């Protein structure tokens, strides 16, 4: 029997949990060609949301093509442009012959070569062109979805995952200006930009001095609410002939602070240990197993922190927020109030903490927080 809970990979169809409001809004943005920026901490389900909306929309509408570009492994502008052009052509020309024709039609003068893999049934472009020396090639590739959309008389939504990686390019600011200068002129294409580094995305889209400031509709993705988790968990248990009460389903969501990844993982571990009817002791066993599984990773994270950084985590775990007060500085040995800014910055960059819109500081990982409470502090 397959597990009814999914984590660590895309959650689609029955495995996807609610988010009805966000799905509707994102779908309407695609239909209305409104650029969208999705910002949230890691493992909150951004990619699953985008993929789910794309699949649902393309089943209902024949006038919209959704293109997915993953730039996680793109370390340079050249790699970005290659992935971008490949993804756009693959999404808009699914057949092998159409792909070849489109490559020749739109990118022929760059002498692209096309590699085909029989085993994977995939194909992709490579270019015999130096992008740094030929700025015109950048312009034409960035306008590729607009040209194809016009020719096909369709709308195109280009979704780019791990968009924060453009921060690492040689001249990131100049490249961002080029992207914005092209994309803002496209009237048959919209762009959905998101990634797994919330603080870097905030720098790109929330800074008035950056090229992508006010680029489009910004989603600050929220956690799935407890009520929806309770319904989802109980329903998924029932779909496999097992039973869990709403009370215990709520306890799972509460322990994981409604965190999408960990709520699914905890639910799975509880489900695996349940023969027919879930009991409270099963939740305890499952939670112990998860923390034991993660303990080595958590210990390594803690070993990589300074004494002051660890003390700052301790203050967060015990609910402090006024970190610059004399009482808190003394209680947790944080030094002077001038240290607090650097501590926040470092732990934010390490993706250990997150600063919520109301300036509340929390740990990104609820299981790490539980482990710190029980095993360290």
VOKOLBA-636075 format. One line per 5 residues: their letters; for each residue x, y, z of C-alpha. Coordinates in nm, 4 decimals, always signed. Example, Ala and Ser with C-alpha at 12.3 -4.5 7.8 and 13.67 -1.06 7.14 Angstrom:
# VOKOLBA-636075
as	+1.2300,-0.4500,+0.7800  +1.3670,-0.1060,+0.7140
//
This chain:
# VOKOLBA-636075
xxxxx	+0.0000,+0.0000,+0.0000  +0.1418,+0.3383,-0.1016  +0.1797,+0.6025,+0.1672  -0.0894,+0.8728,+0.1415  +0.1504,+1.1472,+0.2535
xxxxx	+0.4152,+1.3114,+0.0381  +0.7168,+1.5204,+0.1455  +1.0536,+1.5981,-0.0086  +0.9048,+1.5899,-0.3594  +0.6195,+1.7526,-0.5459
xxxxx	+0.2776,+1.7079,-0.3882  +0.0140,+1.6903,-0.6611  -0.3521,+1.5915,-0.7040  -0.4786,+1.4190,-0.3845  -0.1435,+1.4706,-0.2105
xxxxx	-0.1714,+1.8481,-0.2381  -0.3261,+2.0160,+0.0649  -0.5956,+2.2791,+0.0081  -0.4519,+2.6320,-0.0613  -0.7746,+2.7041,-0.2506
xxxxx	-0.7344,+3.0809,-0.2200  -0.3741,+3.0828,-0.3434  -0.4543,+2.8420,-0.6265  -0.7391,+3.0617,-0.7468  -0.5343,+3.3800,-0.7254
xxxxx	-0.2342,+3.2333,-0.9047  -0.4521,+3.0838,-1.1783  -0.6205,+3.4215,-1.2317  -0.2785,+3.5865,-1.2528  -0.1713,+3.3408,-1.5231
xxxxx	-0.4932,+3.3985,-1.7162  -0.4655,+3.7769,-1.6783  -0.0894,+3.7729,-1.7584  -0.0008,+3.9321,-1.4245  +0.3562,+3.8795,-1.3107
xxxxx	+0.3764,+3.6991,-0.9757  +0.6454,+3.6730,-0.7099  +0.6076,+3.3997,-0.4452  +0.8021,+3.4491,-0.1219  +0.8038,+3.2104,+0.1735
xxxxx	+1.0506,+3.0093,+0.3821  +1.1881,+2.6805,+0.2524  +0.9692,+2.3705,+0.2231  +0.6413,+2.5556,+0.2420  +0.5203,+2.4138,-0.0904
xxxxx	+0.5878,+2.6911,-0.3415  +0.6866,+2.4551,-0.6230  +0.3957,+2.2187,-0.5546  +0.1568,+2.5151,-0.5621  +0.2888,+2.6424,-0.8959
xxxxx	+0.2899,+2.2969,-1.0563  -0.0588,+2.2155,-0.9317  -0.2025,+2.5415,-1.0668  -0.0207,+2.4927,-1.3981  -0.1560,+2.1384,-1.4411
xxxxx	-0.5111,+2.2389,-1.3501  -0.5047,+2.5400,-1.5785  -0.3683,+2.3588,-1.8821  -0.6376,+2.0919,-1.8485  -0.9083,+2.3592,-1.8586
xxxxx	-0.7607,+2.6132,-2.0991  -0.6107,+2.5531,-2.4426  -0.5016,+2.9139,-2.4854  -0.2373,+2.9062,-2.2106  +0.1031,+2.7375,-2.2119
xxxxx	+0.2919,+2.7118,-1.8819  +0.6693,+2.6810,-1.8977  +0.8792,+2.5661,-1.5990  +1.2422,+2.6770,-1.5692  +1.4627,+2.5485,-1.2857
xxxxx	+1.7849,+2.7461,-1.2477  +1.9133,+2.5705,-0.9340  +2.2283,+2.4525,-1.1163  +2.2723,+2.7673,-1.3258  +2.5861,+2.9404,-1.1977
xxxxx	+2.6265,+3.1886,-1.4864  +2.4174,+3.4008,-1.7213  +2.5045,+3.1626,-2.0047  +2.3674,+2.8624,-1.8162  +2.0543,+3.0599,-1.7283
xxxxx	+1.9944,+3.1478,-2.0936  +2.0473,+2.7882,-2.2064  +1.8016,+2.6502,-1.9476  +1.5566,+2.9304,-2.0218  +1.5536,+2.8753,-2.3992
xxxxx	+1.5355,+2.4957,-2.3617  +1.2439,+2.5137,-2.1195  +1.0500,+2.7610,-2.3360  +1.0961,+2.5549,-2.6522  +1.0106,+2.2260,-2.4791
xxxxx	+0.6924,+2.3695,-2.3262  +0.5732,+2.5248,-2.6506  +0.6847,+2.2492,-2.8929  +0.6416,+1.9056,-2.7373  +0.7036,+1.6908,-3.0457
xxxxx	+1.0637,+1.6204,-3.1479  +1.0133,+1.7473,-3.5034  +0.8434,+2.0648,-3.3803  +1.1269,+2.1255,-3.1351  +1.3869,+2.1062,-3.4143
xxxxx	+1.1848,+2.3351,-3.6401  +1.1346,+2.5890,-3.3611  +1.5052,+2.5856,-3.2712  +1.5937,+2.6605,-3.6332  +1.3210,+2.9230,-3.6706
xxxxx	+1.3842,+3.1220,-3.3550  +1.7495,+3.0514,-3.2762  +1.8919,+2.9301,-3.6063  +2.1501,+3.2013,-3.6496  +2.3129,+3.1009,-3.3178
xxxxx	+2.3864,+2.7546,-3.4672  +2.2260,+2.5517,-3.1872  +2.2956,+2.1799,-3.1695  +2.0331,+1.9406,-3.0368  +2.1201,+1.6387,-2.8260
xxxxx	+1.8721,+1.3519,-2.7993  +1.8711,+1.0837,-2.5300  +1.6942,+0.7576,-2.6240  +1.6944,+0.6338,-2.2659  +1.5425,+0.9457,-2.1136
xxxxx	+1.3365,+1.0414,-2.4195  +1.4535,+1.3999,-2.3778  +1.6375,+1.6510,-2.5906  +1.7992,+1.9859,-2.5349  +1.9873,+2.2664,-2.7052
xxxxx	+2.3470,+2.3712,-2.6775  +2.4830,+2.6824,-2.8440  +2.7955,+2.7603,-3.0388  +2.7785,+3.1234,-2.9370  +2.9575,+3.3352,-2.6791
xxxxx	+2.6829,+3.5206,-2.4976  +2.9223,+3.7681,-2.3415  +3.0421,+3.8782,-2.6831  +2.7034,+3.8731,-2.8515  +2.4559,+4.0801,-2.6506
xxxxx	+2.1997,+4.0519,-2.9303  +2.1708,+3.6798,-2.8603  +2.0653,+3.7571,-2.5015  +1.7966,+3.9942,-2.6256  +1.6509,+3.7422,-2.8693
xxxxx	+1.6503,+3.4567,-2.6190  +1.4797,+3.6681,-2.3505  +1.2123,+3.7646,-2.6043  +1.1633,+3.4006,-2.7114  +0.8389,+3.3323,-2.5175
xxxxx	+0.6853,+3.6581,-2.6439  +0.7655,+3.5718,-3.0073  +0.6300,+3.2178,-2.9732  +0.3159,+3.3385,-2.7926  +0.2434,+3.5815,-3.0771
xxxxx	+0.3020,+3.3190,-3.3461  +0.0828,+3.0613,-3.1714  -0.1745,+3.3229,-3.0695  -0.1589,+3.1956,-2.7127  -0.0602,+3.3174,-2.3686
xxxxx	+0.2575,+3.1902,-2.2036  +0.3318,+3.1784,-1.8308  +0.7027,+3.1335,-1.7555  +0.7658,+2.9983,-1.4033  +1.1245,+3.0256,-1.2789
xxxxx	+1.2248,+2.8280,-0.9699  +1.5293,+2.9154,-0.7535  +1.5240,+3.2666,-0.8998  +1.7410,+3.3990,-0.6156  +2.0399,+3.2244,-0.7798
xxxxx	+2.0797,+3.5180,-1.0182  +2.2342,+3.6989,-0.7190  +2.5449,+3.4860,-0.7709  +2.6098,+3.5822,-1.1323  +2.9181,+3.7834,-1.2249
xxxxx	+2.7299,+4.1099,-1.2722  +2.3954,+4.0252,-1.1182  +2.2573,+4.3780,-1.1040  +2.3236,+4.4419,-1.4731  +2.1657,+4.1075,-1.5653
xxxxx	+1.8572,+4.1841,-1.3557  +1.8202,+4.5150,-1.5390  +1.8351,+4.3332,-1.8736  +1.5740,+4.0782,-1.7644  +1.3379,+4.3468,-1.6363
xxxxx	+1.3817,+4.5647,-1.9452  +1.2626,+4.2796,-2.1694  +1.0015,+4.1092,-1.9559  +0.8115,+4.4272,-1.8686  +0.7425,+4.4812,-2.2407
xxxxx	+0.5903,+4.1379,-2.3043  +0.2141,+4.1611,-2.3507  +0.1431,+3.7916,-2.4147  +0.3659,+3.6505,-2.1407  +0.3660,+3.6625,-1.7609
xxxxx	+0.6410,+3.5551,-1.5235  +0.6117,+3.3683,-1.1943  +0.9338,+3.3959,-0.9941  +1.0044,+3.2068,-0.6730  +1.2717,+3.0130,-0.4864
xxxxx	+1.3923,+2.8574,-0.1617  +1.5953,+3.1455,-0.0135  +1.3395,+3.3831,+0.1298  +1.5827,+3.6505,+0.2486  +1.7556,+3.6689,-0.0923
xxxxx	+1.4220,+3.6962,-0.2725  +1.3220,+3.9751,-0.0360  +1.6380,+4.1620,-0.1365  +1.5538,+4.1258,-0.5057  +1.1844,+4.2165,-0.4936
xxxxx	+1.1376,+4.4265,-0.1807  +1.4221,+4.6772,-0.2214  +1.3222,+4.9990,-0.3983  +1.6729,+5.0286,-0.5476  +1.6591,+4.6886,-0.7204
xxxxx	+1.5457,+4.6376,-1.0839  +1.2692,+4.3917,-0.9904  +1.1058,+4.6175,-0.7319  +0.7284,+4.6326,-0.7985  +0.7640,+4.3769,-1.0794
xxxxx	+0.4334,+4.2109,-1.0082  +0.1851,+4.0688,-0.7605  +0.3730,+3.9505,-0.4495  +0.2506,+3.6401,-0.2639  +0.3792,+3.6108,+0.0905
xxxxx	+0.2826,+3.2456,+0.1133  +0.1379,+3.1549,+0.4517  +0.1305,+2.8200,+0.6288  -0.1668,+2.5956,+0.5660  -0.4079,+2.6518,+0.8546
xxxxx	-0.4669,+2.3905,+1.1240  -0.8280,+2.3276,+1.0231  -0.7232,+2.2313,+0.6699  -0.4513,+1.9999,+0.8007  -0.6997,+1.8208,+1.0266
xxxxx	-0.9332,+1.7581,+0.7330  -0.6475,+1.6507,+0.5073  -0.4846,+1.4094,+0.7549  -0.8097,+1.2394,+0.8574  -0.9184,+1.2063,+0.4945
xxxxx	-0.5871,+1.0566,+0.3840  -0.5997,+0.8008,+0.6656  -0.9557,+0.7087,+0.5672  -0.8558,+0.6654,+0.2013  -0.6346,+0.3732,+0.3062
xxxxx	-0.8766,+0.2088,+0.5473  -0.7191,+0.3527,+0.8606  -0.8653,+0.5909,+1.1197  -0.7254,+0.8883,+1.3079  -0.9309,+1.1259,+1.5214
xxxxx	-0.9504,+1.4970,+1.4505  -0.7913,+1.5570,+1.7895  -0.4798,+1.3548,+1.7036  -0.4655,+1.5037,+1.3532  -0.4641,+1.8466,+1.5173
xxxxx	-0.1838,+1.7402,+1.7497  +0.0279,+1.6439,+1.4478  -0.0272,+1.9861,+1.2890  +0.0387,+2.1648,+1.6194  +0.3645,+1.9803,+1.6889
xxxxx	+0.4928,+2.0727,+1.3418  +0.3582,+2.4292,+1.3672  +0.1568,+2.3662,+1.0465  +0.4835,+2.3391,+0.8511  +0.3881,+2.1695,+0.5189
xxxxx	+0.6965,+1.9475,+0.4799  +0.7132,+1.8296,+0.8404  +0.3372,+1.7904,+0.8851  +0.3367,+1.5528,+0.5880  +0.6432,+1.3692,+0.7219
xxxxx	+0.5030,+1.3340,+1.0736  +0.1689,+1.2196,+0.9334  +0.3443,+0.9588,+0.7232  +0.5382,+0.8217,+1.0192  +0.2183,+0.8025,+1.2253
xxxxx	+0.0345,+0.6336,+0.9377  +0.3107,+0.3734,+0.8947  +0.2808,+0.2773,+1.2635  -0.0994,+0.2594,+1.2603  -0.2555,-0.0781,+1.1830
xxxxx	-0.6195,+0.0272,+1.1943  -0.6909,+0.2944,+1.4546  -0.4319,+0.5560,+1.5543  -0.3692,+0.6052,+1.9254  -0.1868,+0.8827,+2.1133
xxxxx	+0.1194,+0.6686,+2.1909  +0.1786,+0.6219,+1.8184  +0.2255,+0.9993,+1.7807  +0.4942,+0.9925,+2.0515  +0.6751,+0.7003,+1.8871
xxxxx	+0.6674,+0.8691,+1.5462  +0.7964,+1.2001,+1.6792  +1.0825,+1.0281,+1.8617  +1.1754,+0.8487,+1.5405  +1.1842,+1.1725,+1.3389
xxxxx	+1.3992,+1.3524,+1.5959  +1.6369,+1.0571,+1.6209  +1.6640,+1.0472,+1.2423  +1.7456,+1.4193,+1.2285  +1.9638,+1.4386,+1.5404
xxxxx	+2.2997,+1.4015,+1.3644  +2.2126,+1.6758,+1.1153  +2.0931,+1.9043,+1.3946  +2.4076,+1.8376,+1.5999  +2.6226,+1.9316,+1.2989
xxxxx	+2.4271,+2.2563,+1.2550  +2.4779,+2.3416,+1.6207  +2.8502,+2.2551,+1.6042  +2.8876,+2.5067,+1.3216  +2.7593,+2.7950,+1.5340
xxxxx	+2.9439,+3.0219,+1.7721  +2.8516,+3.0347,+2.1409  +2.6661,+3.3642,+2.0885  +2.4742,+3.2283,+1.7892  +2.3669,+2.9247,+1.9928
xxxxx	+2.2653,+3.1531,+2.2786  +2.0573,+3.3597,+2.0372  +1.8768,+3.0431,+1.9237  +1.8115,+2.9596,+2.2878  +1.6507,+3.3000,+2.3379
xxxxx	+1.4262,+3.2425,+2.0349  +1.3303,+2.8928,+2.1491  +1.2194,+3.0295,+2.4859  +1.0008,+3.2934,+2.3246  +1.2103,+3.6083,+2.3627
xxxxx	+1.1593,+3.8902,+2.1117  +1.3083,+4.2011,+2.2726  +1.6654,+4.0806,+2.2234  +1.8295,+4.4182,+2.2827  +1.6877,+4.4601,+2.6313
xxxxx	+1.9408,+4.4483,+2.9135  +1.7526,+4.1628,+3.0787  +1.7645,+3.9377,+2.7705  +2.1240,+4.0310,+2.6825  +2.2369,+3.9342,+3.0310
xxxxx	+2.0184,+3.6242,+3.0680  +2.1463,+3.4637,+2.7468  +2.4974,+3.6166,+2.7459  +2.4455,+3.7885,+2.4095  +2.6959,+4.0664,+2.4749
xxxxx	+2.5907,+4.4151,+2.3699  +2.2825,+4.5188,+2.1752  +2.5105,+4.5894,+1.8765  +2.5656,+4.2123,+1.8426  +2.1983,+4.1412,+1.7754
xxxxx	+2.1948,+4.2759,+1.4200  +2.4918,+4.0583,+1.3200  +2.3457,+3.7520,+1.4900  +2.0178,+3.7953,+1.3024  +2.1969,+3.8469,+0.9702
xxxxx	+2.4214,+3.5424,+1.0057  +2.1475,+3.3015,+1.1146  +1.9163,+3.4338,+0.8436  +2.1811,+3.3699,+0.5772  +2.2299,+3.0182,+0.7146
xxxxx	+1.8529,+2.9578,+0.6693  +1.8191,+2.8737,+1.0391  +1.5852,+3.1568,+1.1380  +1.3208,+3.3576,+0.9607  +1.1952,+3.7090,+1.0264
xxxxx	+0.8206,+3.7265,+0.9778  +0.6399,+4.0383,+0.8445  +0.5602,+4.1564,+1.2001  +0.9316,+4.1349,+1.2881  +0.8838,+3.8185,+1.4921
xxxxx	+1.1866,+3.5908,+1.4736  +1.1276,+3.2166,+1.4520  +1.3253,+2.9044,+1.3713  +1.2549,+2.7816,+1.0191  +1.2632,+2.4162,+1.1217
xxxxx	+1.0028,+2.3142,+1.3856  +1.1700,+1.9763,+1.4472  +1.5035,+2.1495,+1.5075  +1.3250,+2.3712,+1.7601  +1.1769,+2.0683,+1.9384
xxxxx	+1.5168,+1.8981,+1.9409  +1.6833,+2.2075,+2.0870  +1.4197,+2.2307,+2.3608  +1.4406,+1.8656,+2.4590  +1.8015,+1.7697,+2.3943
xx	+2.0071,+2.0885,+2.4286  +1.8421,+2.3750,+2.6178
//
